[in-house]
C-alpha cells in the first residue's frame, strides 16, 4: 500500500499523483499541484484515489457522489457541442452510455487507475470487484478535479477522447446499445410472440461480472444467453446474442 496519512502526502505519493495527472492530460499538473503550500489540491486527488476498503479517514465516497453529478453535466455539454442536431431522446440515450458504470470502468482500466488506487488487502485481491473499483475511482476523480478547479475544463480535456470513441461506437450500433428493445421490435415486425427471459442468480457477490445469467427463449426455443454483474447487463447481453443469432438465419 502506498504511504498515506490523513493530513499529509509523502514525497513518493506526490510524485506518483503528479505523474498520473499529466498522463490523463491535466496540463501543467506538476506546476499546479507542486507550488501550493500543503498541497490542498493534491489532497483532494489523493482522497478520490483512496478507497473505503483502506479504512482511512479520507476516502473516495464523498467525491464519487459529487462526480456523479459533474459527469452528467460535462457529458451533456459534450453532446450539446458535438451533436446539436440530435433529438432530446437520442441525447438521453447517448448520455446514458457516456456516464454508465461500464464506460467509467473502461476509462479507469485504460488509464490504469487501479495501479494508483489505495485499497485494503481484501478489495485489492478481489478480482470480481475490479470493474466496480475502477468505475468508483474514476467517478471520484472527476469530482476531485471539479473541486480543484471549480469548472469543467480539465474534465473535458481528459474525457473528450473517450467520449468521442464511445459516441462513434454508439451511433454505429444499429441496436443503439438497447438490444432488448431491438429484439422485441424485430420479432413484432414479423408477427411472432414476444421472447421470454429466464434469469438465474449465479452468486450473491457484489461486483461479480457473472453474478446474473439470462436465457432468451422464442417459442420455447433457446436463442440467446448472457452474463452480467447486474440483471440489466445480463439481460442486454442475452438479447444481443439473440439478435445476432436471428440475423444469421
Secondary structure as UniProt FT lines:
FT   HELIX           11..23
FT   TURN            24..25
FT   TURN            27..28
FT   HELIX           29..34
FT   TURN            37..38
FT   HELIX           40..48
FT   HELIX           52..54
FT   HELIX           61..82
FT   TURN            84..85
FT   HELIX           88..98
FT   HELIX           101..111
FT   HELIX           113..116
FT   HELIX           121..124
FT   HELIX           127..129
FT   HELIX           130..149
FT   HELIX           153..172
FT   TURN            174..177
FT   HELIX           179..188
FT   TURN            189..191
FT   STRAND          196..201
FT   TURN            206..207
FT   TURN            209..210
FT   STRAND          212..218
FT   TURN            219..220
FT   STRAND          221..228
FT   HELIX           231..248
//
